[in-house]
Structures are given as structure tokens and as C-alpha cells.
Amino acid sequence: MKKIADVVIIGGGCMGASVAYHLARKGVTDVTLVEREPMLGMGSTGRNAGGVRHQFSSEANVKLSIESIRLFERFKDEVGQEIDFHQDGYLFLLNDETNLAAFSRNVAMQRRLGVEVDLITPDEAQRLAPGLNVEGVIGATFCARDGIADPNGVTMGFAKAAQSRGVEIVRETEVTAIRTEGSRVTGLETTRGTVSTRAVVNAAGPYAKAIGEMVGLEIPVLPYRRHIFISEPIASASSPGAINQAPANRIMVIDFETTFYFHREGPGILFGMSDPTDPPSFDMTVSWEFLEEVTRVAVQRLPRLAEAGIAHAWAGLYEVTPDAMPIIGAAREVEGFFMINGFSGHGFQHSPAAGRILAEIICDGSAANADMSPFAYERFALRSGGGEATVV
Ligand SMILES: Cc1cc2nc3c(=O)[nH]c(=O)nc-3n(C[C@H](O)[C@H](O)[C@H](O)COP(=O)(O)OP(=O)(O)OC[C@H]3O[C@@H](n4cnc5c(N)ncnc54)[C@H](O)[C@@H]3O)c2cc1C
């Protein structure tokens, strides 16, 4: 490992890899990315559902999506890696008037920003996702350009492209301390020795808070366990009323009120749901009792799931901020300390834009085409409210 680098990135998930790629594209290649696991993408990135959507409630997040989805669409040509991106759409099911009104406002805002998204009827929703039971649904929203991509492909694509431009990637190496002089970063300590640097990027996902503590900063990111289950094979539906089957394509369906979601994954169905009673922790063991709860909701929306066994299950960690918005940028208190943290369960899809923005902040002091105030670290001390409401 190098003893001196212009920039050191802590964490080799989609965020760290994207920052490395975007720095290298700007010609900053004296960069070391440090990951403690044997491979990149073994944290939240390797455990996520691959969902990519324009449909957020905050304008800032929709703009991150517009930029990121444009890159996903041309990832092979621009970054050089296949990412298995299927744009079969995201369908949000709405069961009460309050949510329907909020989503109607979101659709108007998203359309104003140029996103082709529609408010649709329950019948139209059922036609889009054959096998779906729309009982109790009073409306839905659908955006055809939303979809599912491969998180590992995206991370490895960014990492390999960065490496080919000269970025160093070091695995099985843990950052144990960050050195400062006065209020300035001067280097860091790792299990493989020390590195001198004037710029450190915190891309440690759910462990962002621990990295902040190394420089005396309180980063409000908490880890929350989230489960994913994959069913045994379920036949593809041939007609909308085919209640014993499931959609053939990879449309993502989200029952917003319960947060239950599913999409096709190979021959089976991938599904999950949030557990509001699960307290923050780093526990990633699968709770089989929780599966019973998910199944109760799942069979109402996709009845065919009642008869399918579970082929595979895992849990991962959301990295959640108080307003469900990320922190992207510098910390005024510690010169040379940068954050790309707290994406609150939807970071994979924003990694292209977020990495571009942070690379520009590191190199130029500010980012083009981005209002940074919703992402500023300082916002937590200054105000409350606002934030992102379309969280599952
Ligand atoms: C079940 C589940 C489903 C999800 N579904 C979606 C989805 O559909 N769409 C979406 O956009 N997002 C989704 N997410 C969220 C998404 O996975 C995260 O927002 C994103 O992966 C965060 O990326 P990251 O690079 O910041 O974190 P990570 O991928 O966790 O990477 C951080 C890395 O830092 C390393 N690290 C930590 N501390 C140190 C240290 N001291 N020294 C060295 N290395 C260190 C870790 O080992 C890790 O590899 C989901 C998450 C989960 C858990």
C-alpha cells in the first residue's frame, strides 16, 4: 500500500467505488481505496435489492435519480461493465387517501423535472403486474424507466475503471484511526500501516458514524436491519387475472403502506419489507419469525407466494439519517474530511450522481448542477423537517 496519497477513500461499496471512478475521470489518480473485507461490495451494496427509481418525494433525490439512471443506461459504453439493467418500471400501490394525495403531488413535481411517471388505476396496476391482488388499492403510480440493476456489476465497473486509470485498491485492510493536526486531516492508520494524505473520504456505509468519531464528528447515521427473501420458482403469468402466477418481467411492485415489495429474480420472486419494531443494530442474522409477518402481507398482494418455499434469504443494513437524506460533502470542522453517507436504504441507485458530486467537491470545492443544501452535514444542527418521505 502507498505511504502517501492525494485522497484516501474508506470503504469499497458502490459509494467508495463511484468516488474513485469520478476522481480518476477528473485526472485525480493518486488515490487509495481501503476496504476491510476480502472483496469489494460485501457490505450493504452486496445485500441490496438492486432497485433504481425516479419516484422520490424530494426534488433533490429525483435529480440524483435522473443523472444516475442516465449513467446506468449507458454504463457499458461509458464505464465498460455490463450491469444487467432492466427497465421494467416501478409500481407503487396506494391504499389510503393521504398517501394518494402525497403521491399525486410527487408525480406533478417529478413530471415538472421531466420524468415520465403516471398516476394509474388499480386495474391498470394489475395489468402491469399479472398475479397481483389489488384489493384495497385506491390508486398507483408507475414510471416505466425505473428498474433493476446489478449492484456488484456497478461497483466492480467503477472500481475496475478507476484502477485502470491508476487508483490503488487495497482489500483486507481496516482503517483504525484518522490523524489530524489542528483541525486538518494529515493521514490515517490502517492494519497495514499508515498513509499520509490531506483528503479522506468516509464511504463506510452503515459504519459512517464510527469513522466520524475518528475525527470527533457526530455523523447521525444509524444501521437498521432489512431482510430479503427469494422464493422457489414461480411460473410467469400469461394474463392479468392469473392469480396463481407472478409477473414475467422484473417490474418492482411496492405496497407503500406496508413497505412490502417484490420483483422477479430468475425463476423466483425476490421480496422484502421493513420491520418498524427492529431497533438499530449491526445484527445481520435472518429472523425467521419476521418471515411469518412478511408472508401474511405478501400473500395478500401476491397470493401465489403462499405456496412457494424460500430458496434463499439474507439480511443487510440500511444506513439511515434522521431525514432519510444523504450527507454528501465536506465537514467545515475538519479540513480534508469528506462524507458520502446515510443514503437511508436507497443509495445504490444514487451512487453514480453522488460519486460525481463528491469528486467535484473534493477537486473544485463545489459541484455543478446540484443544490447541496439538502445534503449538507450542517443541516442537522440548523433545522428539522423536510427530507425524503418515499422510503421503504
Ligand atoms: C436489504 C437491502 C435492500 C436494499 N435495496 C436497495 C435498492 O433496491 N436500491 C437502492 O438504491 N439501495 C438499496 N439498498 C441500500 C444500498 O444498499 C445502500 O444505500 C448502499 O449500498 C450504500 O453503499 P455504501 O458504499 O455507502 O455502503 P457499503 O456497501 O456498506 O460499503 C461500505 C464499505 O465500507 C467498509 N468499511 C467500513 N468501515 C471500514 C473501515 N474502518 N476500514 C475499511 N473499510 C471499512 C465496509 O466493509 C463496506 O464494504 C438496500 C439495502 C439493504 C440492506
PDBQT file of the ligand as one rigid body, heavy atoms in Angstrom, charges set to zero:
ROOT
HETATM    1  C1  LIG A 401     -31.800  -5.310   2.186  1.00  0.00    +0.000 C 
HETATM    2  C2  LIG A 401     -31.397  -4.051   1.493  1.00  0.00    +0.000 A 
HETATM    3  C3  LIG A 401     -32.057  -3.688   0.323  1.00  0.00    +0.000 A 
HETATM    4  C4  LIG A 401     -31.691  -2.512  -0.344  1.00  0.00    +0.000 A 
HETATM    5  N1  LIG A 401     -32.304  -2.220  -1.532  1.00  0.00    +0.000 NA
HETATM    6  C5  LIG A 401     -31.883  -1.136  -2.235  1.00  0.00    +0.000 A 
HETATM    7  C6  LIG A 401     -32.432  -0.879  -3.514  1.00  0.00    +0.000 A 
HETATM    8  O1  LIG A 401     -33.287  -1.603  -4.009  1.00  0.00    +0.000 OA
HETATM    9  N2  LIG A 401     -31.973   0.211  -4.187  1.00  0.00    +0.000 N 
HETATM   10  C7  LIG A 401     -31.022   1.047  -3.672  1.00  0.00    +0.000 A 
HETATM   11  O2  LIG A 401     -30.665   2.022  -4.326  1.00  0.00    +0.000 OA
HETATM   12  N3  LIG A 401     -30.486   0.809  -2.464  1.00  0.00    +0.000 NA
HETATM   13  C8  LIG A 401     -30.872  -0.262  -1.734  1.00  0.00    +0.000 A 
HETATM   14  N4  LIG A 401     -30.333  -0.514  -0.504  1.00  0.00    +0.000 N 
HETATM   15  C9  LIG A 401     -29.386   0.481   0.075  1.00  0.00    +0.000 C 
HETATM   16  C10 LIG A 401     -27.996   0.355  -0.518  1.00  0.00    +0.000 C 
HETATM   17  O3  LIG A 401     -27.573  -0.983  -0.463  1.00  0.00    +0.000 OA
HETATM   18  C11 LIG A 401     -27.034   1.261   0.252  1.00  0.00    +0.000 C 
HETATM   19  O4  LIG A 401     -27.564   2.569   0.334  1.00  0.00    +0.000 OA
HETATM   20  C12 LIG A 401     -25.687   1.337  -0.457  1.00  0.00    +0.000 C 
HETATM   21  O5  LIG A 401     -25.218   0.045  -0.757  1.00  0.00    +0.000 OA
HETATM   22  C13 LIG A 401     -24.666   2.065   0.413  1.00  0.00    +0.000 C 
HETATM   23  O6  LIG A 401     -23.411   1.910  -0.196  1.00  0.00    +0.000 OA
HETATM   24  P1  LIG A 401     -22.087   2.249   0.571  1.00  0.00    +0.000 P 
HETATM   25  O7  LIG A 401     -20.975   2.071  -0.391  1.00  0.00    +0.000 OA
HETATM   26  O8  LIG A 401     -22.248   3.574   1.230  1.00  0.00    +0.000 OA
HETATM   27  O9  LIG A 401     -22.029   1.195   1.777  1.00  0.00    +0.000 OA
HETATM   28  P2  LIG A 401     -21.454  -0.300   1.819  1.00  0.00    +0.000 P 
HETATM   29  O10 LIG A 401     -21.808  -1.061   0.624  1.00  0.00    +0.000 OA
HETATM   30  O11 LIG A 401     -21.873  -0.875   3.139  1.00  0.00    +0.000 OA
HETATM   31  O12 LIG A 401     -19.901  -0.082   1.794  1.00  0.00    +0.000 OA
HETATM   32  C14 LIG A 401     -19.170   0.401   2.909  1.00  0.00    +0.000 C 
HETATM   33  C15 LIG A 401     -17.885  -0.374   2.985  1.00  0.00    +0.000 C 
HETATM   34  O13 LIG A 401     -17.039   0.214   3.973  1.00  0.00    +0.000 OA
HETATM   35  C16 LIG A 401     -16.275  -0.811   4.551  1.00  0.00    +0.000 C 
HETATM   36  N5  LIG A 401     -15.744  -0.309   5.819  1.00  0.00    +0.000 N 
HETATM   37  C17 LIG A 401     -16.449   0.107   6.899  1.00  0.00    +0.000 A 
HETATM   38  N6  LIG A 401     -15.605   0.504   7.872  1.00  0.00    +0.000 NA
HETATM   39  C18 LIG A 401     -14.354   0.341   7.401  1.00  0.00    +0.000 A 
HETATM   40  C19 LIG A 401     -13.051   0.574   7.944  1.00  0.00    +0.000 A 
HETATM   41  N7  LIG A 401     -12.892   1.059   9.189  1.00  0.00    +0.000 N 
HETATM   42  N8  LIG A 401     -11.965   0.298   7.193  1.00  0.00    +0.000 NA
HETATM   43  C20 LIG A 401     -12.110  -0.187   5.921  1.00  0.00    +0.000 A 
HETATM   44  N9  LIG A 401     -13.334  -0.444   5.357  1.00  0.00    +0.000 NA
HETATM   45  C21 LIG A 401     -14.429  -0.175   6.090  1.00  0.00    +0.000 A 
HETATM   46  C22 LIG A 401     -17.272  -1.950   4.689  1.00  0.00    +0.000 C 
HETATM   47  O14 LIG A 401     -16.625  -3.191   4.800  1.00  0.00    +0.000 OA
HETATM   48  C23 LIG A 401     -18.080  -1.824   3.405  1.00  0.00    +0.000 C 
HETATM   49  O15 LIG A 401     -17.621  -2.664   2.368  1.00  0.00    +0.000 OA
HETATM   50  C24 LIG A 401     -30.664  -1.675   0.191  1.00  0.00    +0.000 A 
HETATM   51  C25 LIG A 401     -30.008  -2.049   1.362  1.00  0.00    +0.000 A 
HETATM   52  C26 LIG A 401     -30.359  -3.232   2.016  1.00  0.00    +0.000 A 
HETATM   53  C27 LIG A 401     -29.632  -3.610   3.269  1.00  0.00    +0.000 C 
ENDROOT
TORSDOF 0
